[in-house]
Amino acid sequence: MIECEGVVERTAGKTRILLVEHKSPQASVMRNLLESCDHEVIVADDGGTVITIVETHNPDVLILDCLLPDLDSARICRRLKQNGNTSGIPIIMLTDKHSTSDKVAGLSAGADDYVLKPCVDDELSALICARLRTKSGWDELKQKTQQLQEMLTRVETLAQLDSLTGLYNRRRSEMLFGMEFKRAVRHELPLSCLVLDIDHFKAVNDTHGHQAGDQVLREMARIIQQSIREIDTPARWGGEEFIILSPNTLKEKALTVGERIRHAVANHRFSGVHNRQITVSIGIAGIPDPAIKTMEQLIHASDLSMYEAKKSGRNRVLVAM
């Protein structure tokens, strides 16, 4: 028995080999040989079940007879090698044909090795070990690639979010808002924008500290998310200012959303500020509006309404006329 050095063992146990050979005494001999080498062996005697067995059992090596009565072995090879989930499984083709053309046909179809029957025990064992080392390297590379992809996805997600509140940051929201504005104009749909600013937020930081101020911002983001629809997009615009883009919504209807948020904030007991009441001023603008041609103009109009709300006494919602 040949030891397979450099082969990473399966977490679940033995190396798994799928042996596909038409019923013959040789099939039984090969199975006994492989099991004596401490491999787990799955046997199939027809080609029709190979793909299903591979997908179900995920073998480490496939030993495939070239002369199956029901299906072309070369076609099986191609299908497995063209599938990203199975392309890394080594395929050893068995044949009793000695011609070079047969070998070329098998290797061209994607087989990794070509062995003549009857097999020499040590030769087959050594060949399996070599292919297992290749498979181990492929599995390790696949795992590292997956880990890298997951890490890149996390980094990409973090780059789009405000680290304090978990809402979209300004850079990401500017892109999303621009796309939504173009969609609304193209399909002649209403679109509303709400600009929200926390009243006297500087006093919160000065009196209770920046940690308390950060907690107010986090809780404010949660209140906003709980008060809007799934299709609405909230973002932290900067400092204590937030923006909400509300598709398919006339600005008069957005007033209801603004009042819902204003009321929820005024009645919320924020952490770390010793029962201090926190309020917000909200400005709303929307399209269609002949004076608004761009997303920047829509935000600016909402911003002006928010400042009018502050001048009018704060803790209120104003809609641009």
N, C-alpha and C positions, 0 to 999 in steps of 0.2 A: 504494500500500500504506500503510495507517494503522498507525502505531506505537502499541502498547498501553502507555502510560505508567502507572506505578504497579502493574504486574503482576509478581508474583514468579515468576521462571522456574522451571520444573520442574528438580529436581536432575538427573534422568536425561536431560534434553534438551528438545525442543520441546513447545509446548502441544499437548495431545492432544484432538481433537474427534471425537466419534462422530456420524456423519451417517446418519440412518435415513430413507430415502426409497424409495418404490416405484420400480421400474425405469422410468426416463424420461430423456430427454435433459437435463432440468434437473438431475438428480442428478450427471451427469458434469460439467456446467458448474460446479456448486457445488463439487465436489471439486477441480477445477482451480483455482478461485478461492481456496479455503482453502489448498491446497498452495502456491500462488504467494505467499501471505502467510506462508509458512514455518511452517504448522501441520502437525502429524502428523494424518492423517485416517484414521479407520477407518469403513468403509462397511458398512451392513446394509440389505437391501431388504425385510425382513419384521420384524414386531413380536415374533415368538416368541423370537428370540435376543437381544433388547435387554437384558433383565435380566441374562442370563449374561455378555454382553459388558461391560456396565457393571461388574459385580462382578469380572470378570477383568482388565480393562484400566484401570479407574478413570479415565475421561475427565475433562477439565477442563470441557468444555461438551458438552451433548447437543442436536443439532439434529434435531427429530422431526417427520416428516410427519403431518399430521392424518388423512390418508386412507390408512391401511394396510389391505391386503386381508384380513389374517388376525387382527388384534387391534386393539381399541379403544385409540387413542393416549391418551385421557384416563385409561384404566385403568393404562397404563404410567406416566404421570405420578404418579398417586396412589401406586402401589407404591414408586416411587423416593423420593418425598417423605416417605413414612411410615417409611422405613428410615433409622435414624440414621447409617448408614455412607454413604448416597448422597443424603441430603436436601440437602446443600450443593452438589450439582452443578447448575449453571444449566441450565434447559431452555428452548430456543427452539423454538416450534412453527411449522411452515410450513403454509400453506394457500392455496388459490386461491379460497376462499370469502370474500366481503366483508361478510357480515352481522354485526351486533353480537352476536347471540346465539351465533354460532360462536366469536367472540373471548371472550365471557364464559365459555362452556363450557370453553375451553382454559385460561384463566387460573384459573378456579375449581378445575380439576383439579390445579393446582400449577405450571403453566407460568410461567416468569418473563417471557417476552416472546412476542409473536405477530407473525409476519411474513408478508406476502402474497407469493405467487409471481406472476410471476418477481421475484426479489429484485434490488434495486439494489446493485451491488458495494460501494460505499462505505458504504451504509446497513448492510449485513450485517456488514461488517468493524468498523464503529464499535460496532454492537450487541454483537458478540462481545467486543470490548475492554472494553466497559462491564461485561459479565457476568463476564469474567475478573478484573476488579478486585474485583467482589463475591466471587468465589470465593477470591481471594487473601486477602481479609479474613476469610472464613469459615474457611479453612485455618489461618490464623494464630491465630484465636480457638480453634479446635479443638485446636491444638497446645499453646497456653498452658493451656487447660482440662485437657488430659491431664497436662501437667507439674505443674499445681497439685494435681491429684488424686493423682499419684504422691508429691508432697511431703507432702500431708496423710496419705497412707497410711504413709509413713516416720515422720512425727511421731507418729501414733497408735500405731505399733508400738513406737517408742522409749519412749513414755509407759507402756507395759505391761511393759517389761523393766528389769531391774536393769542399769545401765550397766557395772558391773564384771564381772559373771559371765555376762550374757546370759540368765539365767533370768528367769522371771516375777518382778516385784517384789511386795511385800506387798499393795499396793492391788489389783492385778489378780488375784493368787492368792486373796485373800479372796473375790472375786466368783466365781471359777471353783470354788473349794472349796465355797462355799455352794450353787451349782447342782448340783454332784456329790453333795453330801450329800442334798439334796432328792430327786434322782433315785434314789439308793440306798434311801432310806426308802420312796418311792412304790412301787418295784418289789420291795421286800424283798430287796435285794441286800447282800452284805457290802461293807464299805469300811474300809480301814486307813489310818492316818496315822502317818508316821515323822517324828519331830523329831530332828535331828542337830545337835550342837554340837561345834566343834573344841576339843579339850583344850588348856589352857594357851596359848590364842591370844594373850593379852596379852603373855606372855613372848616369843613369836615377834616381835611388833612391837617390844617393848622391846629385844630383843637384835639383831635383824637389820634393823629399820627397817620403816616402813609400806609401802614399795614391795615388799619381800619378802613382807610380810603380804598385800598385794593379790594377788601372784602365787600365793600359797597358796590364796586364795579362788577364783581363776580355775581353778586345777588341780583344786580340790575339786569345783567345779561340773562339770567334764568327767568326773571319776570317777563322780559321781552319775549323770550322763546315760548313761554307758556301762554302768551297772550295773542300770538299770531298764528296764521295757517302754515301748513307745511310748504306751500308754494311761495310763501313770502321769504325774503332773504334779509336777515339781520346782519349787521356788521358793526364792529367798533371802528369809528372813523378817526378817533384820536382823542387822547385825554379823557374827558368825561362825556364825550359826544358819541352818539350812536346814530346809525341810519338804518331804516327799514324800507325795502323796496317791495311794493305790493302789486303784483301783476293782475290784470283783468279787474281793476278796482278804480272806480271814479273817486276823485278826491273827497267828495261829499260822503261817500261810504267809508273812506279811510278815516274820517273824523270819528266814527264809532270805534275803530281800532285804537286811535290815539287816546280817546277818553277811557277806554278799557285799561290801557297801559298806565295812564296818569292816575286813575283811581286805584289800581293795584299797587303802584309805587307808594302813593300817599298813605295807604293802609298797611303797608308792610313794615314790620319791626326789624330793621337792619341790625346785623351783629356788630358789636364793638363800638357803637356810637351812643350808648347810654340813653336809649329811648328817644333819641333825637329824630324828629320827623324829616324824612328825605322826600323831596318833591322834584318834579321834572317840568320843563317847558318844552312843548312840541310844536313844530311847524310842519305844515303839509302843503304840498303842491302836486299837480298832476297834469297829465295830458289825456285828452286833447286840450291844447291851449295854443292859440296862434302866436303867443309871445315866446313859446318854448320850442326850440328846434333841436336841442342837444341834451344829452344826459347831464352835462355840466350845468346847463341853464336850469334844468329841473332841480338839481341839488341846491343850486344857488337860490332859487325861488323858495324852496323849503326852508333853507337856512335863514333867509330874511324874515319869513313868517315866525320862525322860532325866536329870533331876536325881538320881534314885535310882541310875542307872548311874554318874554322876560320884561320888556318895558311896561307891559300892561299889568304887571304884578306877580308874574311867575305862577307856577302850578296851574298851567292852563294850556289849551290846545287851540291854535289858530290855523285857519285854512287860507292860503293865498287866493286873492280874488282876481 
